[in-house]
Amino acid sequence: MKRELLSATLALSILATSVGTAFAENPKAEEYRQMFANGTYYIDYDMNDSVRKALAVSDGKRMDYTILMVRNPALQTALAFIPVVGLAGMFIKETKKDPTALYQDNKYYQFIGKKEARVATPAELQDENLDPSEAWSSVPLRLALPEGLVVLAPNDPFNKIANYSVPAFVESGTITDGKNTFDYDTYKSPITGATGNVLADKIFYLYYDNKNGDLKRVITRFKEPGSSMEQTITELKIRKITKELPENALKMPGGTKVYAAGLGDMDDLLDRNVLVEQIPGDDDGSEEKKDAE
């Protein structure tokens, strides 16, 4: 309820404080498009104040980093005693980002534990015998850009995989939120039924810092035809978008053991992991290299 009220307030604030609405995109949008089109970039953002994600892309490789963020110190303490390897750490760490998915050499990898991963080809992801408990359907989605950024990367190959369409530009304006002033661009993408009728619209608001021009926030909302109300679907708070990749951002951790995806064979039925790759250990023998920050 608090989020809905906040979204409604923000929507009314836009209407009340927009100045000189214009039909021209923010100039920074084209700079971001060029960056994404060049195929080497790193994006770090918070989603709905509960998940921090980062995506590194270069030379066709893509690596996703995801951590869940818990703001309640008491809950952090309680989770620290959960006897499931790695679970408490996922909720507590907010600065150390471990990879969760990787795409390279036309293969998908998902990390399943400390120095452990599974691998599958695109064809295997379509195999009817693919083990559903391994949740492979989420892996390509994790490696795609968030839908709110598709307008800045219209030709990203993972847009099609995630079934994202490119929204159309609607208008621009300016909004004052507290002490901060943002320039914003609005885009819209229709949600259609089987007969092509419009069931609803997805509306995307991209907010740029009025001083340095950086993209700071992306809000995606849902609006039904004939309704004046918009419901927030996701909110992204952009930490960083850059063409400079952190050190080792696309490197699989040294010493990682890679197992085959379960395809309903005897090994899968007996819950036996089949080792198919062994990533060489780090040269210095350490357990970890510098994290992608």
C-alpha positions in Angstrom: 0.0 0.0 0.0 2.8 2.4 0.9 4.4 1.8 -2.5 1.1 2.3 -4.3 0.6 5.6 -2.5 4.1 6.7 -3.3 3.6 5.8 -7.0 0.3 7.7 -7.1 1.9 10.7 -5.4 4.8 10.7 -7.9 2.4 10.5 -10.8 0.5 13.5 -9.5 3.8 15.3 -8.9 4.7 14.8 -12.5 1.5 16.3 -13.6 1.7 19.2 -11.2 5.4 20.1 -11.7 6.1 19.3 -15.3 7.5 22.3 -17.0 7.5 22.9 -20.7 6.6 19.4 -21.9 8.4 18.8 -25.2 8.4 16.2 -27.9 12.1 15.6 -27.9 14.2 12.9 -26.1 16.9 13.7 -23.6 20.2 14.0 -25.5 21.7 11.6 -23.1 19.4 8.8 -24.4 21.4 8.6 -27.7 24.7 8.4 -25.8 23.4 5.4 -24.0 22.1 3.8 -27.2 25.6 4.1 -28.7 27.1 2.5 -25.6 24.8 -0.4 -25.7 25.1 -0.8 -29.5 28.9 -1.0 -29.2 28.3 -4.2 -27.2 30.6 -3.5 -24.2 29.0 -2.2 -21.1 28.4 -2.6 -17.4 25.2 -1.7 -15.6 24.7 -1.8 -11.8 21.2 -1.1 -10.4 18.8 -1.7 -7.6 15.3 -3.2 -8.4 12.4 -2.4 -6.2 14.7 -1.7 -3.3 15.1 -5.5 -2.7 17.5 -6.8 -5.3 20.8 -5.4 -6.5 21.8 -6.6 -9.9 24.7 -6.0 -12.3 25.2 -7.1 -15.9 28.5 -7.2 -17.7 28.5 -7.6 -21.5 31.4 -7.7 -24.0 32.2 -9.7 -27.2 29.0 -11.6 -27.0 29.6 -12.7 -23.4 27.2 -11.8 -20.6 27.5 -12.2 -16.9 24.7 -11.5 -14.4 25.3 -10.7 -10.7 22.4 -10.7 -8.3 22.2 -10.2 -4.5 19.1 -9.8 -2.3 19.2 -6.8 0.0 17.8 -6.9 3.6 17.5 -3.6 5.4 16.3 -5.1 8.7 19.4 -5.8 11.0 17.4 -8.1 13.2 16.4 -10.2 10.1 20.0 -10.2 9.0 21.1 -11.6 12.4 18.4 -14.3 12.2 19.3 -15.3 8.7 22.9 -15.8 9.7 21.9 -18.9 11.7 20.1 -20.5 8.8 21.9 -23.9 8.2 21.7 -23.7 4.4 25.0 -23.1 2.7 25.1 -19.7 1.1 21.4 -18.7 1.8 22.1 -16.4 4.7 25.0 -14.8 2.8 22.7 -14.0 -0.2 20.5 -11.9 2.1 23.2 -10.2 4.1 25.9 -9.2 1.7 25.3 -5.9 -0.1 28.7 -5.1 -1.5 30.1 -8.5 -2.6 28.4 -9.6 -5.8 28.7 -13.2 -6.9 27.8 -14.3 -10.5 24.5 -16.1 -10.9 24.5 -16.7 -14.7 26.8 -16.6 -17.7 26.4 -16.8 -21.5 29.5 -17.5 -23.6 30.4 -19.7 -26.6 26.7 -20.2 -27.2 26.2 -21.9 -23.8 24.3 -20.9 -20.7 25.8 -21.4 -17.3 24.1 -21.0 -13.9 26.0 -21.0 -10.7 24.5 -23.3 -8.1 27.0 -23.0 -5.2 30.5 -22.1 -4.2 32.7 -22.9 -7.2 29.9 -24.9 -8.8 27.8 -24.3 -12.0 25.7 -26.1 -14.5 25.8 -25.7 -18.3 23.3 -26.1 -21.1 23.1 -25.3 -24.8 20.2 -23.3 -26.3 18.9 -26.6 -27.8 19.0 -28.3 -24.4 17.0 -25.4 -22.9 14.2 -26.5 -25.3 14.5 -30.2 -24.5 11.3 -31.6 -23.0 13.3 -33.7 -20.6 15.1 -30.8 -19.1 15.0 -31.0 -15.3 12.4 -28.4 -14.2 13.9 -28.3 -10.7 17.0 -26.6 -12.1 15.0 -23.5 -13.1 16.7 -23.0 -16.5 13.9 -20.8 -17.8 15.1 -17.9 -15.6 18.7 -18.0 -16.8 18.2 -16.2 -20.2 16.0 -13.6 -18.5 18.6 -12.9 -15.9 21.1 -12.2 -18.7 18.8 -9.7 -20.5 18.7 -6.0 -19.8 15.8 -5.0 -17.6 12.7 -4.2 -19.7 12.8 -0.5 -18.7 16.2 -0.1 -20.6 15.1 -1.8 -23.8 14.4 1.6 -25.4 18.1 2.5 -25.0 19.2 -0.9 -26.5 16.6 -1.7 -29.2 18.9 -4.2 -31.0 20.1 -6.2 -28.0 19.9 -9.9 -29.0 18.4 -10.9 -25.6 15.4 -8.6 -26.1 13.8 -11.2 -28.3 14.7 -14.0 -25.9 13.0 -12.1 -23.1 10.1 -11.3 -25.4 10.6 -7.5 -25.0 9.3 -5.0 -27.5 10.7 -1.6 -28.0 8.3 1.1 -26.6 7.5 4.3 -28.5 8.5 7.7 -27.4 5.6 9.8 -26.0 6.9 13.0 -24.4 9.6 14.7 -22.2 9.3 17.0 -19.3 10.9 18.1 -16.0 10.0 17.1 -12.4 11.1 18.4 -9.0 11.2 15.6 -6.4 12.2 17.1 -3.1 15.5 18.9 -3.5 16.3 17.2 -6.8 15.2 18.1 -10.3 15.0 15.5 -13.1 14.4 15.6 -16.8 12.3 12.7 -17.8 11.3 10.9 -21.0 8.1 8.9 -21.3 7.6 5.8 -23.5 4.7 3.5 -24.1 4.3 -0.1 -25.3 0.9 -1.7 -25.8 -0.1 -5.1 -24.4 -2.3 -6.7 -27.0 -4.6 -9.7 -27.0 -4.8 -12.6 -29.5 -6.8 -10.5 -31.9 -4.5 -7.5 -31.7 -6.8 -5.5 -29.3 -5.0 -3.4 -26.7 -5.5 -4.8 -23.3 -3.3 -2.3 -21.4 -0.3 -0.1 -21.8 3.1 -0.4 -20.2 4.5 3.1 -19.6 8.2 3.7 -19.0 9.5 6.8 -17.2 13.3 7.4 -17.6 14.5 10.1 -15.1 17.8 11.9 -15.8 19.8 14.0 -13.4 19.1 17.6 -14.3 22.7 18.6 -13.5 25.0 15.9 -15.0 22.5 14.2 -17.3 23.0 10.7 -16.0 20.1 8.3 -16.0 19.1 7.8 -12.3 15.8 6.0 -12.2 13.5 4.0 -14.5 9.9 3.3 -13.4 7.6 0.9 -15.3 3.9 1.3 -14.9 0.7 -0.6 -16.0 -2.3 1.3 -17.3 -5.6 -0.1 -18.5 -7.6 1.6 -21.3 -10.0 4.3 -20.1 -8.3 4.4 -16.6 -6.5 7.4 -15.2 -4.6 5.2 -12.7 -1.2 3.8 -13.2 0.1 0.9 -11.2 3.9 0.6 -10.7 5.4 -2.7 -11.8 9.1 -2.2 -11.3 11.4 0.6 -10.2 15.1 0.7 -11.0 17.6 2.9 -9.2 20.6 3.2 -11.5 23.9 3.1 -9.7 26.1 3.0 -12.7 26.1 2.6 -16.5 29.5 2.5 -18.1 31.5 1.2 -21.0 34.3 0.3 -18.6 34.0 -3.2 -17.2 35.3 -4.0 -13.7 38.3 -6.4 -13.5 37.3 -10.0 -14.1 33.7 -9.0 -14.7 33.3 -11.7 -17.3 35.6 -14.3 -15.9 34.2 -17.5 -14.4 35.7 -18.0 -10.9 38.8 -20.0 -10.9 38.4 -23.6 -9.7 34.7 -23.8 -10.7 33.4 -27.2 -11.4 30.8 -27.3 -14.2 28.2 -30.0 -14.4 25.8 -31.0 -17.2 22.2 -30.0 -17.1 19.8 -32.7 -16.0 18.1 -34.1 -19.1 16.1 -37.0 -17.7 18.8 -39.6 -18.1 19.9 -42.1 -15.5 22.4 -39.7 -13.9 19.6 -37.1 -13.6 17.2 -39.7 -12.1 19.8 -40.7 -9.6 20.7 -37.1 -8.8 24.3 -37.6 -9.9 26.3 -34.6 -11.1 28.2 -35.2 -14.3 31.4 -33.1 -14.5 31.9 -31.7 -18.0 34.2 -28.7 -17.4 36.8 -27.8 -14.8 37.8 -24.1 -14.8 41.5 -23.7 -14.0 42.3 -22.3 -10.5 43.6 -18.8 -10.1 47.3 -18.4 -10.7 48.0 -17.1 -7.2 46.2 -20.0 -5.6 43.8 -17.8 -3.8 40.1 -18.7 -3.4 38.8 -15.5 -4.9 39.7 -12.7 -7.2 38.6 -9.2 -7.0 34.8 -9.0 -7.1 33.1 -7.1 -9.9 32.1 -3.9 -8.2 
